[in-house]
Amino acid sequence: MKPRHSFVSKVLLILPFACAISISTVAQGSPPPGRLIVERVPNFGWNRAFHLQIDGRPAANIVQGHRYDGWVPAGRHVLTVSKVPRVGYAEQISTTVNIQPGWTYVFTAMWDSNLVYLRGLEVLSPGELWQLRP
């Protein structure tokens, strides 16, 4: 009986500390993230894709019929796109965006002169997004 009692008492001691840590993390009040959507233009090409980086970190390779849809922390971010496969001249094009908490940012990847670049379509406030719901 002693080992089981010891285990239960340790769990009961750890539980309040875990709750305190999680409550303090929530109470710090970090701003909510913003939503980032990056789509492909319809005439991008069936045999082409693009690589998306956010702040220099790989985010996704976007192929036909797909898009990037994710949450990004509020603040200034650099979005970089390049073509895939990287055959021939493959320059990376960067766009800076200042993400506001709770807002949605929509970009479309365009293809021109063998380069991929992002074109900002819309910035939607939470209220505008709510009005577009189905």
Stockholm file with secondary structure:
# STOCKHOLM 1.0

chainA/1-134         MKPRHSFVSKVLLILPFACAISISTVAQGSPPPGRLIVERVPNFGWNRAFHLQIDGRPAANIVQGHRYDGWVPAGRHVLTVSKVPRVGYAEQISTTVNIQPGWTYVFTAMWDSNLVYLRGLEVLSPGELWQLRP
#=GR chainA/1-134 SS CHHHHHHHHHHHHHHHHHHHHHHHHHHTCCCCCEEEEEEECTTSCTTCEEEEEETTEEEEEECTTCCEEEEECSEEEEEEEEEESCCSCCCCEEEEEEECTTCEEEEEEEEETTEEEEEEEEEECHHHHHHTCC
#=GC SS_cons         CHHHHHHHHHHHHHHHHHHHHHHHHHHTCCCCCEEEEEEECTTSCTTCEEEEEETTEEEEEECTTCCEEEEECSEEEEEEEEEESCCSCCCCEEEEEEECTTCEEEEEEEEETTEEEEEEEEEECHHHHHHTCC
//
